[in-house]
């Protein structure tokens, strides 16, 4: 069973650029994150990222998750598991 999806990048036909308006910025960030997390790209980048860069990515994602999701949302949406 596939738990994670990256459908937005496959179907989005709008502009990908930053600084135009809020909706375009939001859509662009979604596209960039989905493109960035592509398995083939990550296989290439993982050994090239410095320890500091890995830490920066990890802590940025965790900070955003803690800031914007409650515990139940974190488990359901990020971990894809039932909240205890």
mmCIF file of the N, C-alpha and C atoms, coordinates in Angstrom:
data_MODEL
# 
_entry.id   MODEL 
# 
loop_
_atom_site.group_PDB 
_atom_site.id 
_atom_site.type_symbol 
_atom_site.label_atom_id 
_atom_site.label_alt_id 
_atom_site.label_comp_id 
_atom_site.label_asym_id 
_atom_site.label_entity_id 
_atom_site.label_seq_id 
_atom_site.pdbx_PDB_ins_code 
_atom_site.Cartn_x 
_atom_site.Cartn_y 
_atom_site.Cartn_z 
_atom_site.occupancy 
_atom_site.B_iso_or_equiv 
_atom_site.pdbx_formal_charge 
_atom_site.auth_seq_id 
_atom_site.auth_comp_id 
_atom_site.auth_asym_id 
_atom_site.auth_atom_id 
_atom_site.pdbx_PDB_model_num 
ATOM 1   N N  . UNK A 1 1  ? 0.839  -1.184 0.000   1.00 0.00 ? 1  UNK A N  1 
ATOM 2   C CA . UNK A 1 1  ? 0.000  0.000  0.000   1.00 0.00 ? 1  UNK A CA 1 
ATOM 3   C C  . UNK A 1 1  ? 0.884  1.249  0.000   1.00 0.00 ? 1  UNK A C  1 
ATOM 4   N N  . UNK A 1 2  ? 0.676  2.128  -0.929  1.00 0.00 ? 2  UNK A N  1 
ATOM 5   C CA . UNK A 1 2  ? 1.387  3.394  -0.981  1.00 0.00 ? 2  UNK A CA 1 
ATOM 6   C C  . UNK A 1 2  ? 0.718  4.370  -0.022  1.00 0.00 ? 2  UNK A C  1 
ATOM 7   N N  . UNK A 1 3  ? 1.521  4.929  0.870   1.00 0.00 ? 3  UNK A N  1 
ATOM 8   C CA . UNK A 1 3  ? 0.976  5.862  1.847   1.00 0.00 ? 3  UNK A CA 1 
ATOM 9   C C  . UNK A 1 3  ? 1.190  7.319  1.452   1.00 0.00 ? 3  UNK A C  1 
ATOM 10  N N  . UNK A 1 4  ? 2.257  7.598  0.742   1.00 0.00 ? 4  UNK A N  1 
ATOM 11  C CA . UNK A 1 4  ? 2.597  8.977  0.408   1.00 0.00 ? 4  UNK A CA 1 
ATOM 12  C C  . UNK A 1 4  ? 2.321  9.237  -1.062  1.00 0.00 ? 4  UNK A C  1 
ATOM 13  N N  . UNK A 1 5  ? 1.919  10.459 -1.365  1.00 0.00 ? 5  UNK A N  1 
ATOM 14  C CA . UNK A 1 5  ? 1.603  10.825 -2.748  1.00 0.00 ? 5  UNK A CA 1 
ATOM 15  C C  . UNK A 1 5  ? 2.347  12.085 -3.141  1.00 0.00 ? 5  UNK A C  1 
ATOM 16  N N  . UNK A 1 6  ? 2.568  12.218 -4.411  1.00 0.00 ? 6  UNK A N  1 
ATOM 17  C CA . UNK A 1 6  ? 3.147  13.433 -4.978  1.00 0.00 ? 6  UNK A CA 1 
ATOM 18  C C  . UNK A 1 6  ? 2.384  13.765 -6.257  1.00 0.00 ? 6  UNK A C  1 
ATOM 19  N N  . UNK A 1 7  ? 1.088  13.884 -6.152  1.00 0.00 ? 7  UNK A N  1 
ATOM 20  C CA . UNK A 1 7  ? 0.248  14.098 -7.326  1.00 0.00 ? 7  UNK A CA 1 
ATOM 21  C C  . UNK A 1 7  ? 0.223  15.543 -7.802  1.00 0.00 ? 7  UNK A C  1 
ATOM 22  N N  . UNK A 1 8  ? 0.420  16.486 -6.900  1.00 0.00 ? 8  UNK A N  1 
ATOM 23  C CA . UNK A 1 8  ? 0.279  17.887 -7.267  1.00 0.00 ? 8  UNK A CA 1 
ATOM 24  C C  . UNK A 1 8  ? 1.219  18.265 -8.407  1.00 0.00 ? 8  UNK A C  1 
ATOM 25  N N  . UNK A 1 9  ? 2.474  17.887 -8.286  1.00 0.00 ? 9  UNK A N  1 
ATOM 26  C CA . UNK A 1 9  ? 3.461  18.234 -9.314  1.00 0.00 ? 9  UNK A CA 1 
ATOM 27  C C  . UNK A 1 9  ? 3.111  17.611 -10.659 1.00 0.00 ? 9  UNK A C  1 
ATOM 28  N N  . UNK A 1 10 ? 2.445  16.468 -10.627 1.00 0.00 ? 10 UNK A N  1 
ATOM 29  C CA . UNK A 1 10 ? 2.086  15.774 -11.862 1.00 0.00 ? 10 UNK A CA 1 
ATOM 30  C C  . UNK A 1 10 ? 0.898  16.405 -12.571 1.00 0.00 ? 10 UNK A C  1 
ATOM 31  N N  . UNK A 1 11 ? 0.085  17.137 -11.841 1.00 0.00 ? 11 UNK A N  1 
ATOM 32  C CA . UNK A 1 11 ? -1.139 17.686 -12.433 1.00 0.00 ? 11 UNK A CA 1 
ATOM 33  C C  . UNK A 1 11 ? -1.169 19.211 -12.510 1.00 0.00 ? 11 UNK A C  1 
ATOM 34  N N  . UNK A 1 12 ? -0.315 19.881 -11.766 1.00 0.00 ? 12 UNK A N  1 
ATOM 35  C CA . UNK A 1 12 ? -0.327 21.350 -11.733 1.00 0.00 ? 12 UNK A CA 1 
ATOM 36  C C  . UNK A 1 12 ? 0.137  21.916 -13.076 1.00 0.00 ? 12 UNK A C  1 
ATOM 37  N N  . UNK A 1 13 ? -0.686 22.770 -13.640 1.00 0.00 ? 13 UNK A N  1 
ATOM 38  C CA . UNK A 1 13 ? -0.368 23.367 -14.938 1.00 0.00 ? 13 UNK A CA 1 
ATOM 39  C C  . UNK A 1 13 ? -0.106 24.856 -14.853 1.00 0.00 ? 13 UNK A C  1 
ATOM 40  N N  . UNK A 1 14 ? -0.204 25.403 -13.667 1.00 0.00 ? 14 UNK A N  1 
ATOM 41  C CA . UNK A 1 14 ? -0.017 26.835 -13.506 1.00 0.00 ? 14 UNK A CA 1 
ATOM 42  C C  . UNK A 1 14 ? 1.451  27.227 -13.462 1.00 0.00 ? 14 UNK A C  1 
ATOM 43  N N  . UNK A 1 15 ? 1.647  28.503 -13.287 1.00 0.00 ? 15 UNK A N  1 
ATOM 44  C CA . UNK A 1 15 ? 2.976  29.092 -13.218 1.00 0.00 ? 15 UNK A CA 1 
ATOM 45  C C  . UNK A 1 15 ? 3.754  28.551 -12.024 1.00 0.00 ? 15 UNK A C  1 
ATOM 46  N N  . UNK A 1 16 ? 5.012  28.293 -12.223 1.00 0.00 ? 16 UNK A N  1 
ATOM 47  C CA . UNK A 1 16 ? 5.917  27.944 -11.132 1.00 0.00 ? 16 UNK A CA 1 
ATOM 48  C C  . UNK A 1 16 ? 6.931  29.077 -11.034 1.00 0.00 ? 16 UNK A C  1 
ATOM 49  N N  . UNK A 1 17 ? 6.756  29.909 -10.058 1.00 0.00 ? 17 UNK A N  1 
ATOM 50  C CA . UNK A 1 17 ? 7.630  31.045 -9.843  1.00 0.00 ? 17 UNK A CA 1 
ATOM 51  C C  . UNK A 1 17 ? 7.316  31.640 -8.488  1.00 0.00 ? 17 UNK A C  1 
ATOM 52  N N  . UNK A 1 18 ? 8.230  32.380 -7.943  1.00 0.00 ? 18 UNK A N  1 
ATOM 53  C CA . UNK A 1 18 ? 8.033  32.914 -6.604  1.00 0.00 ? 18 UNK A CA 1 
ATOM 54  C C  . UNK A 1 18 ? 8.004  34.428 -6.635  1.00 0.00 ? 18 UNK A C  1 
ATOM 55  N N  . UNK A 1 19 ? 7.092  35.001 -5.858  1.00 0.00 ? 19 UNK A N  1 
ATOM 56  C CA . UNK A 1 19 ? 7.011  36.442 -5.736  1.00 0.00 ? 19 UNK A CA 1 
ATOM 57  C C  . UNK A 1 19 ? 5.896  37.080 -6.550  1.00 0.00 ? 19 UNK A C  1 
ATOM 58  N N  . UNK A 1 20 ? 5.106  36.281 -7.221  1.00 0.00 ? 20 UNK A N  1 
ATOM 59  C CA . UNK A 1 20 ? 4.013  36.842 -8.030  1.00 0.00 ? 20 UNK A CA 1 
ATOM 60  C C  . UNK A 1 20 ? 2.814  37.182 -7.163  1.00 0.00 ? 20 UNK A C  1 
ATOM 61  N N  . UNK A 1 21 ? 2.299  36.169 -6.465  1.00 0.00 ? 21 UNK A N  1 
ATOM 62  C CA . UNK A 1 21 ? 1.173  36.330 -5.562  1.00 0.00 ? 21 UNK A CA 1 
ATOM 63  C C  . UNK A 1 21 ? 1.165  35.132 -4.621  1.00 0.00 ? 21 UNK A C  1 
ATOM 64  N N  . UNK A 1 22 ? 0.360  35.183 -3.589  1.00 0.00 ? 22 UNK A N  1 
ATOM 65  C CA . UNK A 1 22 ? 0.358  34.135 -2.561  1.00 0.00 ? 22 UNK A CA 1 
ATOM 66  C C  . UNK A 1 22 ? 0.032  32.758 -3.144  1.00 0.00 ? 22 UNK A C  1 
ATOM 67  N N  . UNK A 1 23 ? -0.989 32.663 -3.987  1.00 0.00 ? 23 UNK A N  1 
ATOM 68  C CA . UNK A 1 23 ? -1.386 31.364 -4.544  1.00 0.00 ? 23 UNK A CA 1 
ATOM 69  C C  . UNK A 1 23 ? -0.265 30.757 -5.396  1.00 0.00 ? 23 UNK A C  1 
ATOM 70  N N  . UNK A 1 24 ? 0.370  31.563 -6.239  1.00 0.00 ? 24 UNK A N  1 
ATOM 71  C CA . UNK A 1 24 ? 1.472  31.064 -7.061  1.00 0.00 ? 24 UNK A CA 1 
ATOM 72  C C  . UNK A 1 24 ? 2.645  30.650 -6.174  1.00 0.00 ? 24 UNK A C  1 
ATOM 73  N N  . UNK A 1 25 ? 2.927  31.439 -5.132  1.00 0.00 ? 25 UNK A N  1 
ATOM 74  C CA . UNK A 1 25 ? 3.998  31.081 -4.197  1.00 0.00 ? 25 UNK A CA 1 
ATOM 75  C C  . UNK A 1 25 ? 3.709  29.744 -3.517  1.00 0.00 ? 25 UNK A C  1 
ATOM 76  N N  . UNK A 1 26 ? 2.477  29.567 -3.033  1.00 0.00 ? 26 UNK A N  1 
ATOM 77  C CA . UNK A 1 26 ? 2.100  28.310 -2.377  1.00 0.00 ? 26 UNK A CA 1 
ATOM 78  C C  . UNK A 1 26 ? 2.259  27.134 -3.336  1.00 0.00 ? 26 UNK A C  1 
ATOM 79  N N  . UNK A 1 27 ? 1.732  27.276 -4.544  1.00 0.00 ? 27 UNK A N  1 
ATOM 80  C CA . UNK A 1 27 ? 1.813  26.199 -5.540  1.00 0.00 ? 27 UNK A CA 1 
ATOM 81  C C  . UNK A 1 27 ? 3.260  25.894 -5.920  1.00 0.00 ? 27 UNK A C  1 
ATOM 82  N N  . UNK A 1 28 ? 4.065  26.926 -6.018  1.00 0.00 ? 28 UNK A N  1 
ATOM 83  C CA . UNK A 1 28 ? 5.476  26.744 -6.369  1.00 0.00 ? 28 UNK A CA 1 
ATOM 84  C C  . UNK A 1 28 ? 6.215  25.988 -5.269  1.00 0.00 ? 28 UNK A C  1 
ATOM 85  N N  . UNK A 1 29 ? 5.941  26.332 -4.013  1.00 0.00 ? 29 UNK A N  1 
ATOM 86  C CA . UNK A 1 29 ? 6.594  25.635 -2.902  1.00 0.00 ? 29 UNK A CA 1 
ATOM 87  C C  . UNK A 1 29 ? 6.188  24.159 -2.898  1.00 0.00 ? 29 UNK A C  1 
ATOM 88  N N  . UNK A 1 30 ? 4.918  23.867 -3.136  1.00 0.00 ? 30 UNK A N  1 
ATOM 89  C CA . UNK A 1 30 ? 4.479  22.471 -3.220  1.00 0.00 ? 30 UNK A CA 1 
ATOM 90  C C  . UNK A 1 30 ? 5.229  21.755 -4.342  1.00 0.00 ? 30 UNK A C  1 
ATOM 91  N N  . UNK A 1 31 ? 5.299  22.365 -5.504  1.00 0.00 ? 31 UNK A N  1 
ATOM 92  C CA . UNK A 1 31 ? 6.011  21.753 -6.632  1.00 0.00 ? 31 UNK A CA 1 
ATOM 93  C C  . UNK A 1 31 ? 7.478  21.528 -6.298  1.00 0.00 ? 31 UNK A C  1 
ATOM 94  N N  . UNK A 1 32 ? 8.128  22.527 -5.749  1.00 0.00 ? 32 UNK A N  1 
ATOM 95  C CA . UNK A 1 32 ? 9.557  22.404 -5.423  1.00 0.00 ? 32 UNK A CA 1 
ATOM 96  C C  . UNK A 1 32 ? 9.809  21.300 -4.404  1.00 0.00 ? 32 UNK A C  1 
ATOM 97  N N  . UNK A 1 33 ? 8.960  21.230 -3.375  1.00 0.00 ? 33 UNK A N  1 
ATOM 98  C CA . UNK A 1 33 ? 9.141  20.187 -2.365  1.00 0.00 ? 33 UNK A CA 1 
ATOM 99  C C  . UNK A 1 33 ? 8.925  18.802 -2.950  1.00 0.00 ? 33 UNK A C  1 
ATOM 100 N N  . UNK A 1 34 ? 7.912  18.659 -3.800  1.00 0.00 ? 34 UNK A N  1 
ATOM 101 C CA . UNK A 1 34 ? 7.666  17.360 -4.405  1.00 0.00 ? 34 UNK A CA 1 
ATOM 102 C C  . UNK A 1 34 ? 8.766  16.995 -5.397  1.00 0.00 ? 34 UNK A C  1 
ATOM 103 N N  . UNK A 1 35 ? 9.264  17.950 -6.138  1.00 0.00 ? 35 UNK A N  1 
ATOM 104 C CA . UNK A 1 35 ? 10.376 17.692 -7.057  1.00 0.00 ? 35 UNK A CA 1 
ATOM 105 C C  . UNK A 1 35 ? 11.639 17.372 -6.257  1.00 0.00 ? 35 UNK A C  1 
ATOM 106 N N  . UNK A 1 36 ? 11.872 18.103 -5.174  1.00 0.00 ? 36 UNK A N  1 
ATOM 107 C CA . UNK A 1 36 ? 13.065 17.908 -4.350  1.00 0.00 ? 36 UNK A CA 1 
ATOM 108 C C  . UNK A 1 36 ? 13.082 16.524 -3.714  1.00 0.00 ? 36 UNK A C  1 
ATOM 109 N N  . UNK A 1 37 ? 11.926 16.021 -3.327  1.00 0.00 ? 37 UNK A N  1 
ATOM 110 C CA . UNK A 1 37 ? 11.865 14.731 -2.643  1.00 0.00 ? 37 UNK A CA 1 
ATOM 111 C C  . UNK A 1 37 ? 11.799 13.546 -3.600  1.00 0.00 ? 37 UNK A C  1 
ATOM 112 N N  . UNK A 1 38 ? 11.929 13.780 -4.874  1.00 0.00 ? 38 UNK A N  1 
ATOM 113 C CA . UNK A 1 38 ? 11.954 12.697 -5.863  1.00 0.00 ? 38 UNK A CA 1 
ATOM 114 C C  . UNK A 1 38 ? 13.052 11.690 -5.504  1.00 0.00 ? 38 UNK A C  1 
ATOM 115 N N  . UNK A 1 39 ? 12.732 10.417 -5.554  1.00 0.00 ? 39 UNK A N  1 
ATOM 116 C CA . UNK A 1 39 ? 13.687 9.371  -5.145  1.00 0.00 ? 39 UNK A CA 1 
ATOM 117 C C  . UNK A 1 39 ? 15.003 9.445  -5.905  1.00 0.00 ? 39 UNK A C  1 
ATOM 118 N N  . UNK A 1 40 ? 14.953 9.627  -7.206  1.00 0.00 ? 40 UNK A N  1 
ATOM 119 C CA . UNK A 1 40 ? 16.188 9.655  -8.004  1.00 0.00 ? 40 UNK A CA 1 
ATOM 120 C C  . UNK A 1 40 ? 17.058 10.855 -7.629  1.00 0.00 ? 40 UNK A C  1 
ATOM 121 N N  . UNK A 1 41 ? 16.437 12.007 -7.464  1.00 0.00 ? 41 UNK A N  1 
ATOM 122 C CA . UNK A 1 41 ? 17.184 13.198 -7.072  1.00 0.00 ? 41 UNK A CA 1 
ATOM 123 C C  . UNK A 1 41 ? 17.783 13.026 -5.679  1.00 0.00 ? 41 UNK A C  1 
ATOM 124 N N  . UNK A 1 42 ? 17.007 12.503 -4.747  1.00 0.00 ? 42 UNK A N  1 
ATOM 125 C CA . UNK A 1 42 ? 17.509 12.320 -3.384  1.00 0.00 ? 42 UNK A CA 1 
ATOM 126 C C  . UNK A 1 42 ? 18.659 11.326 -3.336  1.00 0.00 ? 42 UNK A C  1 
ATOM 127 N N  . UNK A 1 43 ? 18.614 10.290 -4.153  1.00 0.00 ? 43 UNK A N  1 
ATOM 128 C CA . UNK A 1 43 ? 19.729 9.341  -4.207  1.00 0.00 ? 43 UNK A CA 1 
ATOM 129 C C  . UNK A 1 43 ? 21.015 10.044 -4.638  1.00 0.00 ? 43 UNK A C  1 
ATOM 130 N N  . UNK A 1 44 ? 20.903 10.979 -5.553  1.00 0.00 ? 44 UNK A N  1 
ATOM 131 C CA . UNK A 1 44 ? 22.069 11.731 -6.031  1.00 0.00 ? 44 UNK A CA 1 
ATOM 132 C C  . UNK A 1 44 ? 22.544 12.735 -4.980  1.00 0.00 ? 44 UNK A C  1 
ATOM 133 N N  . UNK A 1 45 ? 21.612 13.431 -4.335  1.00 0.00 ? 45 UNK A N  1 
ATOM 134 C CA . UNK A 1 45 ? 21.970 14.492 -3.393  1.00 0.00 ? 45 UNK A CA 1 
ATOM 135 C C  . UNK A 1 45 ? 22.409 13.995 -2.025  1.00 0.00 ? 45 UNK A C  1 
ATOM 136 N N  . UNK A 1 46 ? 21.874 12.885 -1.580  1.00 0.00 ? 46 UNK A N  1 
ATOM 137 C CA . UNK A 1 46 ? 22.067 12.464 -0.180  1.00 0.00 ? 46 UNK A CA 1 
ATOM 138 C C  . UNK A 1 46 ? 23.522 12.395 0.239   1.00 0.00 ? 46 UNK A C  1 
ATOM 139 N N  . UNK A 1 47 ? 24.390 11.930 -0.610  1.00 0.00 ? 47 UNK A N  1 
ATOM 140 C CA . UNK A 1 47 ? 25.803 11.837 -0.262  1.00 0.00 ? 47 UNK A CA 1 
ATOM 141 C C  . UNK A 1 47 ? 26.566 13.141 -0.519  1.00 0.00 ? 47 UNK A C  1 
ATOM 142 N N  . UNK A 1 48 ? 25.938 14.056 -1.215  1.00 0.00 ? 48 UNK A N  1 
ATOM 143 C CA . UNK A 1 48 ? 26.591 15.333 -1.519  1.00 0.00 ? 48 UNK A CA 1 
ATOM 144 C C  . UNK A 1 48 ? 26.251 16.415 -0.497  1.00 0.00 ? 48 UNK A C  1 
ATOM 145 N N  . UNK A 1 49 ? 25.158 16.241 0.215   1.00 0.00 ? 49 UNK A N  1 
ATOM 146 C CA . UNK A 1 49 ? 24.778 17.216 1.227   1.00 0.00 ? 49 UNK A CA 1 
ATOM 147 C C  . UNK A 1 49 ? 25.722 17.108 2.412   1.00 0.00 ? 49 UNK A C  1 
ATOM 148 N N  . UNK A 1 50 ? 26.123 18.253 2.930   1.00 0.00 ? 50 UNK A N  1 
ATOM 149 C CA . UNK A 1 50 ? 26.987 18.256 4.114   1.00 0.00 ? 50 UNK A CA 1 
ATOM 150 C C  . UNK A 1 50 ? 26.163 17.881 5.341   1.00 0.00 ? 50 UNK A C  1 
ATOM 151 N N  . UNK A 1 51 ? 26.848 17.559 6.412   1.00 0.00 ? 51 UNK A N  1 
ATOM 152 C CA . UNK A 1 51 ? 26.154 17.286 7.669   1.00 0.00 ? 51 UNK A CA 1 
ATOM 153 C C  . UNK A 1 51 ? 25.311 18.485 8.082   1.00 0.00 ? 51 UNK A C  1 
ATOM 154 N N  . UNK A 1 52 ? 25.851 19.666 7.910   1.00 0.00 ? 52 UNK A N  1 
ATOM 155 C CA . UNK A 1 52 ? 25.128 20.892 8.265   1.00 0.00 ? 52 UNK A CA 1 
ATOM 156 C C  . UNK A 1 52 ? 23.883 21.071 7.398   1.00 0.00 ? 52 UNK A C  1 
ATOM 157 N N  . UNK A 1 53 ? 23.983 20.762 6.118   1.00 0.00 ? 53 UNK A N  1 
ATOM 158 C CA . UNK A 1 53 ? 22.823 20.881 5.224   1.00 0.00 ? 53 UNK A CA 1 
ATOM 159 C C  . UNK A 1 53 ? 21.742 19.863 5.579   1.00 0.00 ? 53 UNK A C  1 
ATOM 160 N N  . UNK A 1 54 ? 22.143 18.637 5.881   1.00 0.00 ? 54 UNK A N  1 
ATOM 161 C CA . UNK A 1 54 ? 21.173 17.633 6.319   1.00 0.00 ? 54 UNK A CA 1 
ATOM 162 C C  . UNK A 1 54 ? 20.463 18.088 7.584   1.00 0.00 ? 54 UNK A C  1 
ATOM 163 N N  . UNK A 1 55 ? 21.227 18.606 8.525   1.00 0.00 ? 55 UNK A N  1 
ATOM 164 C CA . UNK A 1 55 ? 20.651 19.100 9.773   1.00 0.00 ? 55 UNK A CA 1 
ATOM 165 C C  . UNK A 1 55 ? 19.705 20.263 9.524   1.00 0.00 ? 55 UNK A C  1 
ATOM 166 N N  . UNK A 1 56 ? 20.098 21.170 8.652   1.00 0.00 ? 56 UNK A N  1 
ATOM 167 C CA . UNK A 1 56 ? 19.263 22.325 8.330   1.00 0.00 ? 56 UNK A CA 1 
ATOM 168 C C  . UNK A 1 56 ? 17.919 21.897 7.752   1.00 0.00 ? 56 UNK A C  1 
ATOM 169 N N  . UNK A 1 57 ? 17.943 20.966 6.823   1.00 0.00 ? 57 UNK A N  1 
ATOM 170 C CA . UNK A 1 57 ? 16.700 20.469 6.215   1.00 0.00 ? 57 UNK A CA 1 
ATOM 171 C C  . UNK A 1 57 ? 15.834 19.795 7.276   1.00 0.00 ? 57 UNK A C  1 
ATOM 172 N N  . UNK A 1 58 ? 16.445 18.913 8.049   1.00 0.00 ? 58 UNK A N  1 
ATOM 173 C CA . UNK A 1 58 ? 15.714 18.171 9.086   1.00 0.00 ? 58 UNK A CA 1 
ATOM 174 C C  . UNK A 1 58 ? 15.051 19.121 10.083  1.00 0.00 ? 58 UNK A C  1 
ATOM 175 N N  . UNK A 1 59 ? 15.817 20.084 10.598  1.00 0.00 ? 59 UNK A N  1 
ATOM 176 C CA . UNK A 1 59 ? 15.271 20.980 11.612  1.00 0.00 ? 59 UNK A CA 1 
ATOM 177 C C  . UNK A 1 59 ? 14.255 21.972 11.035  1.00 0.00 ? 59 UNK A C  1 
ATOM 178 N N  . UNK A 1 60 ? 14.413 22.387 9.792   1.00 0.00 ? 60 UNK A N  1 
ATOM 179 C CA . UNK A 1 60 ? 13.414 23.245 9.155   1.00 0.00 ? 60 UNK A CA 1 
ATOM 180 C C  . UNK A 1 60 ? 12.075 22.519 9.059   1.00 0.00 ? 60 UNK A C  1 
ATOM 181 N N  . UNK A 1 61 ? 12.112 21.292 8.559   1.00 0.00 ? 61 UNK A N  1 
ATOM 182 C CA . UNK A 1 61 ? 10.876 20.520 8.417   1.00 0.00 ? 61 UNK A CA 1 
ATOM 183 C C  . UNK A 1 61 ? 10.232 20.299 9.777   1.00 0.00 ? 61 UNK A C  1 
ATOM 184 N N  . UNK A 1 62 ? 11.022 19.912 10.765  1.00 0.00 ? 62 UNK A N  1 
ATOM 185 C CA . UNK A 1 62 ? 10.460 19.685 12.101  1.00 0.00 ? 62 UNK A CA 1 
ATOM 186 C C  . UNK A 1 62 ? 9.889  20.949 12.717  1.00 0.00 ? 62 UNK A C  1 
ATOM 187 N N  . UNK A 1 63 ? 10.568 22.074 12.522  1.00 0.00 ? 63 UNK A N  1 
ATOM 188 C CA . UNK A 1 63 ? 10.054 23.348 13.059  1.00 0.00 ? 63 UNK A CA 1 
ATOM 189 C C  . UNK A 1 63 ? 8.709  23.688 12.430  1.00 0.00 ? 63 UNK A C  1 
ATOM 190 N N  . UNK A 1 64 ? 8.604  23.519 11.119  1.00 0.00 ? 64 UNK A N  1 
ATOM 191 C CA . UNK A 1 64 ? 7.348  23.816 10.427  1.00 0.00 ? 64 UNK A CA 1 
ATOM 192 C C  . UNK A 1 64 ? 6.225  22.879 10.858  1.00 0.00 ? 64 UNK A C  1 
ATOM 193 N N  . UNK A 1 65 ? 6.538  21.609 10.996  1.00 0.00 ? 65 UNK A N  1 
ATOM 194 C CA . UNK A 1 65 ? 5.526  20.650 11.442  1.00 0.00 ? 65 UNK A CA 1 
ATOM 195 C C  . UNK A 1 65 ? 5.038  20.988 12.846  1.00 0.00 ? 65 UNK A C  1 
ATOM 196 N N  . UNK A 1 66 ? 5.958  21.280 13.755  1.00 0.00 ? 66 UNK A N  1 
ATOM 197 C CA . UNK A 1 66 ? 5.579  21.622 15.135  1.00 0.00 ? 66 UNK A CA 1 
ATOM 198 C C  . UNK A 1 66 ? 4.777  22.922 15.197  1.00 0.00 ? 66 UNK A C  1 
ATOM 199 N N  . UNK A 1 67 ? 5.095  23.854 14.314  1.00 0.00 ? 67 UNK A N  1 
ATOM 200 C CA . UNK A 1 67 ? 4.425  25.156 14.328  1.00 0.00 ? 67 UNK A CA 1 
ATOM 201 C C  . UNK A 1 67 ? 3.016  25.117 13.750  1.00 0.00 ? 67 UNK A C  1 
ATOM 202 N N  . UNK A 1 68 ? 2.775  24.213 12.835  1.00 0.00 ? 68 UNK A N  1 
ATOM 203 C CA . UNK A 1 68 ? 1.527  24.284 12.075  1.00 0.00 ? 68 UNK A CA 1 
ATOM 204 C C  . UNK A 1 68 ? 0.615  23.072 12.190  1.00 0.00 ? 68 UNK A C  1 
ATOM 205 N N  . UNK A 1 69 ? 1.060  22.011 12.846  1.00 0.00 ? 69 UNK A N  1 
ATOM 206 C CA . UNK A 1 69 ? 0.211  20.829 13.019  1.00 0.00 ? 69 UNK A CA 1 
ATOM 207 C C  . UNK A 1 69 ? 0.056  20.508 14.498  1.00 0.00 ? 69 UNK A C  1 
ATOM 208 N N  . UNK A 1 70 ? -1.148 20.089 14.860  1.00 0.00 ? 70 UNK A N  1 
ATOM 209 C CA . UNK A 1 70 ? -1.298 19.562 16.216  1.00 0.00 ? 70 UNK A CA 1 
ATOM 210 C C  . UNK A 1 70 ? -0.841 18.104 16.201  1.00 0.00 ? 70 UNK A C  1 
ATOM 211 N N  . UNK A 1 71 ? -0.821 17.480 17.373  1.00 0.00 ? 71 UNK A N  1 
ATOM 212 C CA . UNK A 1 71 ? -0.276 16.130 17.495  1.00 0.00 ? 71 UNK A CA 1 
ATOM 213 C C  . UNK A 1 71 ? -1.023 15.126 16.607  1.00 0.00 ? 71 UNK A C  1 
ATOM 214 N N  . UNK A 1 72 ? -2.337 15.204 16.597  1.00 0.00 ? 72 UNK A N  1 
ATOM 215 C CA . UNK A 1 72 ? -3.130 14.291 15.770  1.00 0.00 ? 72 UNK A CA 1 
ATOM 216 C C  . UNK A 1 72 ? -2.856 14.481 14.282  1.00 0.00 ? 72 UNK A C  1 
ATOM 217 N N  . UNK A 1 73 ? -2.780 15.727 13.841  1.00 0.00 ? 73 UNK A N  1 
ATOM 218 C CA . UNK A 1 73 ? -2.473 16.010 12.429  1.00 0.00 ? 73 UNK A CA 1 
ATOM 219 C C  . UNK A 1 73 ? -1.083 15.513 12.060  1.00 0.00 ? 73 UNK A C  1 
ATOM 220 N N  . UNK A 1 74 ? -0.131 15.694 12.967  1.00 0.00 ? 74 UNK A N  1 
ATOM 221 C CA . UNK A 1 74 ? 1.232  15.228 12.723  1.00 0.00 ? 74 UNK A CA 1 
ATOM 222 C C  . UNK A 1 74 ? 1.245  13.720 12.474  1.00 0.00 ? 74 UNK A C  1 
ATOM 223 N N  . UNK A 1 75 ? 0.568  12.979 13.328  1.00 0.00 ? 75 UNK A N  1 
ATOM 224 C CA . UNK A 1 75 ? 0.538  11.524 13.169  1.00 0.00 ? 75 UNK A CA 1 
ATOM 225 C C  . UNK A 1 75 ? -0.235 11.112 11.919  1.00 0.00 ? 75 UNK A C  1 
ATOM 226 N N  . UNK A 1 76 ? -1.373 11.721 11.694  1.00 0.00 ? 76 UNK A N  1 
ATOM 227 C CA . UNK A 1 76 ? -2.229 11.337 10.561  1.00 0.00 ? 76 UNK A CA 1 
ATOM 228 C C  . UNK A 1 76 ? -1.653 11.779 9.227   1.00 0.00 ? 76 UNK A C  1 
ATOM 229 N N  . UNK A 1 77 ? -1.184 13.028 9.138   1.00 0.00 ? 77 UNK A N  1 
ATOM 230 C CA . UNK A 1 77 ? -0.783 13.586 7.856   1.00 0.00 ? 77 UNK A CA 1 
ATOM 231 C C  . UNK A 1 77 ? 0.692  13.368 7.513   1.00 0.00 ? 77 UNK A C  1 
ATOM 232 N N  . UNK A 1 78 ? 1.560  13.453 8.500   1.00 0.00 ? 78 UNK A N  1 
ATOM 233 C CA . UNK A 1 78 ? 2.996  13.306 8.243   1.00 0.00 ? 78 UNK A CA 1 
ATOM 234 C C  . UNK A 1 78 ? 3.450  11.862 8.411   1.00 0.00 ? 78 UNK A C  1 
ATOM 235 N N  . UNK A 1 79 ? 3.143  11.268 9.547   1.00 0.00 ? 79 UNK A N  1 
ATOM 236 C CA . UNK A 1 79 ? 3.575  9.903  9.804   1.00 0.00 ? 79 UNK A CA 1 
ATOM 237 C C  . UNK A 1 79 ? 2.667  8.860  9.134   1.00 0.00 ? 79 UNK A C  1 
ATOM 238 N N  . UNK A 1 80 ? 1.469  9.284  8.752   1.00 0.00 ? 80 UNK A N  1 
ATOM 239 C CA . UNK A 1 80 ? 0.493  8.383  8.107   1.00 0.00 ? 80 UNK A CA 1 
ATOM 240 C C  . UNK A 1 80 ? 0.163  7.207  9.017   1.00 0.00 ? 80 UNK A C  1 
ATOM 241 N N  . UNK A 1 81 ? -0.104 7.543  10.279  1.00 0.00 ? 81 UNK A N  1 
ATOM 242 C CA . UNK A 1 81 ? -0.467 6.507  11.240  1.00 0.00 ? 81 UNK A CA 1 
ATOM 243 C C  . UNK A 1 81 ? -1.582 7.032  12.121  1.00 0.00 ? 81 UNK A C  1 
ATOM 244 N N  . UNK A 1 82 ? -2.287 6.114  12.731  1.00 0.00 ? 82 UNK A N  1 
ATOM 245 C CA . UNK A 1 82 ? -3.348 6.510  13.660  1.00 0.00 ? 82 UNK A CA 1 
ATOM 246 C C  . UNK A 1 82 ? -2.722 7.124  14.887  1.00 0.00 ? 82 UNK A C  1 
ATOM 247 N N  . UNK A 1 83 ? -3.333 8.176  15.362  1.00 0.00 ? 83 UNK A N  1 
ATOM 248 C CA . UNK A 1 83 ? -2.843 8.830  16.577  1.00 0.00 ? 83 UNK A CA 1 
ATOM 249 C C  . UNK A 1 83 ? -3.268 8.010  17.777  1.00 0.00 ? 83 UNK A C  1 
ATOM 250 N N  . UNK A 1 84 ? -2.319 7.696  18.645  1.00 0.00 ? 84 UNK A N  1 
ATOM 251 C CA . UNK A 1 84 ? -2.656 6.852  19.821  1.00 0.00 ? 84 UNK A CA 1 
ATOM 252 C C  . UNK A 1 84 ? -3.689 7.488  20.736  1.00 0.00 ? 84 UNK A C  1 
# 
